[in-house]
Amino acid sequence: MDKLYNKLNKVIEWLLVAIFALLVVDVVWQVISRYVVGKSSSFTEEFARFALIWLTVLGAAYINGQKEGHLSMDFLLSKLSEEKRHSRQKVIQVIMAIFAFIIMVIGGGNLVYTTLSLGQISSALNVPLGYVYAIVPICGLVIIFFSLHNIKKLNFE
């Protein structure tokens, strides 16, 4: 499980870097085309929106795997004994996994299925919107995996 965890983290890190780099290039091109060339590219705004969706959802999944980097209010948690803190952290991980399953995997899967079955296509890039939204259930599964990994780590601490 640790090997898969490390491999998945590396893949997500590289995806995040690549998406962010593409987003920067896209926005720079938008500015150049608008102010230097005098004509705005039609696809840059839509691509930036889709890249931000992927960056945000993938980033949320990645930061869930990096237990220390996740934004949390742990004032009350730090006041508990070590045993109670571990049990509360396990409960938090289970709640996050349940949330990811219900909202992201089931809800996101329904969104992907609906947009693909209706044939919704983005206006500028002509990409099926189901492909854009597919990141939601994928990252839901990643969050579930990371939550299970975090629970496993808590059991051995």
C-alpha positions, 0 to 999 in steps of 0.5 A: 500500500505504501508503494502505491501511495508513493507512486500515486503521490508522484503522479499527482505531483507531476500532473499538478505541475503540468496543469499549472504550467499549461495554465500559466502559458494559457493565461500569458497567451491570452494577455499577449493575444489580447493586448499585443495582437489585438484579437483575443483567442477564443479557447484560452478562457475556457481552457483556463476554466477547465484547468482550474477545475482540474487543478483544484480538485486534484490539489484537494486530493493531493493535500488529503494524502499529505496529512500534515499539509491539510488545512485544519483547526486542531486546537481542540484535537491537540488538547486530547490524549494521544489515544483519543486524538488517534481515534478522532483522527480515524473518525475524521478520515472515515467521514472524509472517505464517506463524503468522497464516496457519496459526493464525489464518486457517486455524485460526480459519476452521475454528473459525468454520465449525465453530461456524456449521455446528453452529449454536452460539448464545450463551446470553444474547445469542442470537448465533451464536458463529461471528460472535464468533470471526470476528474471529480469521481477519479479524485474521489477514489484517490481521496478514499485511498488516501483516507484508508492509507492515513487510517492505516498509518494511524493504526501503526503510530 
